[in-house]
């Protein structure tokens, strides 16, 4: 997948400041994320919504990867007879703008959990 042209993107400075290996990793991970969300094996680069979803996800991962992968903080714990734990919400794994393109790609059919 080619390096996106972010010249008119609000995150242009973020993307251009990244080392080329980090950009490549973000793009590869974004492709995997979007393929999983759509249930497909490969991105069809002629489909604008798929391509835009990948690019938005790549920028999001480049900026938020460490936050996304932090261990979740325990919010509550009880142990009575077997115990249970609840965790504070974690960071989004799919970029909100990528979800917008995914929704357009799927015709508004809800994807993911919840």
Buried (B, 14 or more C-beta within 10 A) or exposed (E): BEEBEBEEBEBEEEBEEBEEEBBBBBBBBBBEBBBEBBEEEEBEEEBEBBBBBBBBBBBBBBBBBEEBEEEEEEEEEEEEEEEEEEEEEEEEBBBEBBBBBBBBBBEEEEBEEE
